[in-house]
Protein backbone atom coordinates (compact mmCIF):
# COMPACT_ATOMS: atom_id res chain seq x y z
CA UNK A 1 0.00 0.00 0.00
CA UNK A 2 1.12 3.49 -0.80
CA UNK A 3 0.71 6.56 1.42
CA UNK A 4 -1.00 9.61 -0.03
CA UNK A 5 -1.49 13.06 1.42
CA UNK A 6 -4.82 14.56 0.51
CA UNK A 7 -5.86 18.15 1.24
CA UNK A 8 -9.53 19.01 1.76
CA UNK A 9 -10.82 22.60 1.82
CA UNK A 10 -14.28 23.04 3.34
CA UNK A 11 -16.07 26.38 3.00
CA UNK A 12 -19.56 27.68 3.52
CA UNK A 13 -21.73 27.98 0.42
CA UNK A 14 -22.50 31.44 -0.92
CA UNK A 15 -25.43 32.96 0.93
CA UNK A 16 -24.65 31.13 4.19
CA UNK A 17 -23.66 33.49 7.00
CA UNK A 18 -20.00 33.16 7.98
CA UNK A 19 -19.75 34.52 11.55
CA UNK A 20 -16.04 33.70 11.86
CA UNK A 21 -15.25 35.56 8.64
CA UNK A 22 -17.41 38.53 9.67
CA UNK A 23 -15.76 38.78 13.10
CA UNK A 24 -12.32 38.61 11.52
CA UNK A 25 -13.26 41.39 9.09
CA UNK A 26 -14.48 43.57 11.99
CA UNK A 27 -11.26 42.94 13.94
CA UNK A 28 -9.15 43.81 10.89
CA UNK A 29 -11.12 47.05 10.46
CA UNK A 30 -10.43 47.94 14.09
CA UNK A 31 -6.73 47.46 13.36
CA UNK A 32 -6.96 49.93 10.48
CA UNK A 33 -7.38 47.54 7.56
CA UNK A 34 -10.40 49.41 6.21
CA UNK A 35 -9.94 48.42 2.58
CA UNK A 36 -10.64 44.72 3.26
CA UNK A 37 -14.13 44.14 1.88
CA UNK A 38 -14.81 40.54 2.88
CA UNK A 39 -13.32 37.62 4.79
CA UNK A 40 -14.47 34.02 4.49
CA UNK A 41 -13.21 31.29 6.79
CA UNK A 42 -12.09 28.05 5.15
CA UNK A 43 -11.18 24.87 7.03
CA UNK A 44 -8.26 22.90 5.61
CA UNK A 45 -7.67 19.26 6.47
CA UNK A 46 -4.48 17.44 5.50
CA UNK A 47 -5.18 13.72 5.57
CA UNK A 48 -2.67 10.90 5.18
CA UNK A 49 -4.25 7.83 3.57
CA UNK A 50 -2.87 4.35 2.96
CA UNK A 51 -4.41 3.00 -0.23
CA UNK A 52 -3.66 0.86 -3.25
CA UNK A 53 -3.88 3.80 -5.67
CA UNK A 54 -4.41 7.55 -5.90
CA UNK A 55 -7.96 6.95 -7.04
CA UNK A 56 -8.75 4.81 -4.00
CA UNK A 57 -7.17 7.35 -1.66
CA UNK A 58 -9.29 10.12 -3.17
CA UNK A 59 -12.40 7.93 -2.93
CA UNK A 60 -11.76 7.29 0.78
CA UNK A 61 -11.40 11.02 1.45
CA UNK A 62 -14.48 11.79 -0.66
CA UNK A 63 -16.50 9.42 1.51
CA UNK A 64 -15.09 11.01 4.68
CA UNK A 65 -16.25 14.41 3.41
CA UNK A 66 -19.74 13.11 2.74
CA UNK A 67 -20.00 11.39 6.12
CA UNK A 68 -18.23 13.82 8.48
CA UNK A 69 -16.09 16.68 7.23
CA UNK A 70 -18.73 18.63 5.29
CA UNK A 71 -22.47 19.18 5.55
CA UNK A 72 -23.71 19.17 1.93
CA UNK A 73 -26.55 21.54 2.82
CA UNK A 74 -24.21 24.40 3.85
CA UNK A 75 -20.69 23.44 2.70
CA UNK A 76 -18.74 23.11 -0.51
CA UNK A 77 -15.51 21.16 -0.43
CA UNK A 78 -12.53 20.63 -2.67
CA UNK A 79 -10.25 17.60 -2.55
CA UNK A 80 -6.67 17.79 -3.84
CA UNK A 81 -3.90 15.24 -3.87
CA UNK A 82 -0.73 16.79 -2.40
CA UNK A 83 2.26 15.86 -4.47
CA UNK A 84 5.40 14.81 -2.56
C-alpha positions as CSV (number, residue, x, y, z in Angstrom):
1,X,0.0,0.0,0.0
2,X,1.1,3.5,-0.8
3,X,0.7,6.6,1.4
4,X,-1.0,9.6,0.0
5,X,-1.5,13.1,1.4
6,X,-4.8,14.6,0.5
7,X,-5.9,18.1,1.2
8,X,-9.5,19.0,1.8
9,X,-10.8,22.6,1.8
10,X,-14.3,23.0,3.3
11,X,-16.1,26.4,3.0
12,X,-19.6,27.7,3.5
13,X,-21.7,28.0,0.4
14,X,-22.5,31.4,-0.9
15,X,-25.4,33.0,0.9
16,X,-24.6,31.1,4.2
17,X,-23.7,33.5,7.0
18,X,-20.0,33.2,8.0
19,X,-19.7,34.5,11.6
20,X,-16.0,33.7,11.9
21,X,-15.2,35.6,8.6
22,X,-17.4,38.5,9.7
23,X,-15.8,38.8,13.1
24,X,-12.3,38.6,11.5
25,X,-13.3,41.4,9.1
26,X,-14.5,43.6,12.0
27,X,-11.3,42.9,13.9
28,X,-9.2,43.8,10.9
29,X,-11.1,47.0,10.5
30,X,-10.4,47.9,14.1
31,X,-6.7,47.5,13.4
32,X,-7.0,49.9,10.5
33,X,-7.4,47.5,7.6
34,X,-10.4,49.4,6.2
35,X,-9.9,48.4,2.6
36,X,-10.6,44.7,3.3
37,X,-14.1,44.1,1.9
38,X,-14.8,40.5,2.9
39,X,-13.3,37.6,4.8
40,X,-14.5,34.0,4.5
41,X,-13.2,31.3,6.8
42,X,-12.1,28.1,5.1
43,X,-11.2,24.9,7.0
44,X,-8.3,22.9,5.6
45,X,-7.7,19.3,6.5
46,X,-4.5,17.4,5.5
47,X,-5.2,13.7,5.6
48,X,-2.7,10.9,5.2
49,X,-4.3,7.8,3.6
50,X,-2.9,4.4,3.0
51,X,-4.4,3.0,-0.2
52,X,-3.7,0.9,-3.2
53,X,-3.9,3.8,-5.7
54,X,-4.4,7.6,-5.9
55,X,-8.0,7.0,-7.0
56,X,-8.8,4.8,-4.0
57,X,-7.2,7.4,-1.7
58,X,-9.3,10.1,-3.2
59,X,-12.4,7.9,-2.9
60,X,-11.8,7.3,0.8
61,X,-11.4,11.0,1.4
62,X,-14.5,11.8,-0.7
63,X,-16.5,9.4,1.5
64,X,-15.1,11.0,4.7
65,X,-16.2,14.4,3.4
66,X,-19.7,13.1,2.7
67,X,-20.0,11.4,6.1
68,X,-18.2,13.8,8.5
69,X,-16.1,16.7,7.2
70,X,-18.7,18.6,5.3
71,X,-22.5,19.2,5.5
72,X,-23.7,19.2,1.9
73,X,-26.5,21.5,2.8
74,X,-24.2,24.4,3.9
75,X,-20.7,23.4,2.7
76,X,-18.7,23.1,-0.5
77,X,-15.5,21.2,-0.4
78,X,-12.5,20.6,-2.7
79,X,-10.2,17.6,-2.5
80,X,-6.7,17.8,-3.8
81,X,-3.9,15.2,-3.9
82,X,-0.7,16.8,-2.4
83,X,2.3,15.9,-4.5
84,X,5.4,14.8,-2.6
